[in-house]
């Protein structure tokens, strides 16, 4: 039976009788799982049976999360990690080796940039950062040793949108793998695998968890490529704990409702900011006036609550605006129930990917509060800032 995403989130992979009829899956807070006999050990070692042995390699609670995420992203297999960077770094390392080259689209998450541009140099893995809005820039950057194209769409802080189908086509024609960070859109609004992307990664700390109480990551791909990712997690040890996996499972239950409200609130906030005389520019692909809107609606079913905007003022106005907000809390993360704000000037420092952020750029994560209250808070803070 073909079920829609909201139904699948609640029911896919659930087996109540497996867990003594428990409606909510239990937390298997166990590091070790017993063998019933010496003969069972032999069967397992020969690969003749599949069982849970050690939580670093598998756990019933974690397994259910991985199955649900893989289903939501329309991939064949998933792997959960102790952080988003665990998912990102392990996925990248599963595809490249010393002497290889990576193409990365500009504007990616700061630690991802640092990992690709700086850390991988230690292992003789080079990288080239390209604009990517014109896919020919990607084609031109391909070298004989290029093994991977890494992207976010929309990207961080500027929220530029990239043509996933065209990028995947170029990659396939040149036997290059692709990875995308899909944290902004979530699998509820975008499924990059449908456009030919090989691996999808998430910071599950954001919208998937949704309650600002867990740090986690996930990767989804084919059964073949998951083997390399599994090997990395076994060796590097970035496995998620059972309790954290359970928190993400709990958060997923409300993902559709939360994303719909994030979207409706964000569109109202973006429209308000877009008309405000003290706002120079709003970076949010959900605005019909945004230059990426048409491409975005061709790839996504909706929009999340994260955006940025520039105000018409200096350091004094920026500082006064942020300090005057009452409902937007100053914090670095996003994707939870609460509205957050962070100055863009501290996001991209000392980077060589060509991204230039205005000193007056402000990022906000629009939460689940009443949109009218959020708009009133922004309006009041702007009045104070420019008084």
Steps between C-alpha positions, in 0.01 A plus 500: 500500500634845404471728799558871523789648695301598809367147540841346436667715764267359762476137389795396282723244672280475808449149636313520829506127569877492462517721810232333715227719351665832591360782286808718548819308417712422808849636555748214481759662725735203467856491378511121460261233367537137607553196283293198592776248431848442362336374182318832459835682520629275222197574282540872555873498421433308178245763399220246511281697740418862572473607862576789735838450664641836611326838483786659306398268217124487551220543751121446470412861590762645267403253228138619500615860461727408209219313324259791539748761377596288199132462412436874534796587278400230249837329535584135554688528830579748774755547776464709813790690659580684819500834312434652161874538445539131576263422213669752269860401568434125492306529174778702336772266626309199366544632145846661481859395558843662490560671167133564425330831432169640630283769344299686763235761437561830673318608813488163679479463878817628669631173655432321168707761318779462756496120472518502119734794448736467795479162674506281189819669380679292765412192292587651161137552404458827313190710448359768272212728603267622227196726478281224358202714405627457146554124471768556239718632784482151646581333169799731451637412845512125433848350506618152408509409872166657598300246700233705676273803464373627835211744530226652711177623346398745631844587637591659832425867578433607138250222422589472134331211318682272255376283212526151651403307188754684283778459757425128543503456120845659468626283785367177349645583157841532663477210750499741794303449822272764649412584861245758612420644840119503507460635854327825395218340301471166684368190321151637557562774243783365279634161387832552315541129425207534258714742298798264487702611805690205652513578874276725709621618842326686782572665827218323680552747786296747293152434358505120525537516878321831518516559876853641552588214734716262295811502279494242219554440130380263229611388154283328239617332180500171308569161659831493315628839617378451856763227537781757490317728743441207736870416492585858598260507792641169625855633488448864596231431759258784426197287584187659645386384844168314537344777708593765244360280222176469697481880534529537122233233452275695734571823314417342165143435615424872482725587203216562249302722737811691606631555147164626377491754785866598457422563134183704549660709775818557297315614191307758704820621668690513168221699336502747790878544483493528122271804524675669793679824403800418720557155345721499191465135399334178616663164419216250504413283196138474617437861393352519151728799432812299589720423195510131596126457554416328170789254527413439864136411432611265222712303750329549835150451635539780751731723699641496851531780754863607452585824317728801510462870429706818488408818682573853383732610779835461668644310793305709750164424336583131460594467866193693621268299278622160622509608865145638477340175384289328765374186324809425289775350717866550403637151426713328236281202409149489352216267405340471843161618618633840607590807294870588490724777367871517421722766334636382167836680538623224731400213272740504204844614614829449314349291221635447151175400327419850376197555722470850637244564773384851574593628846131587534376148425277344765383138502174407666340164563125549508349272761154379594377809684215709363615676182335830598696505827826430318435776248413744779826410675704559183316825428557631852871408492544676165333813639731499802808435284434799275353738757 
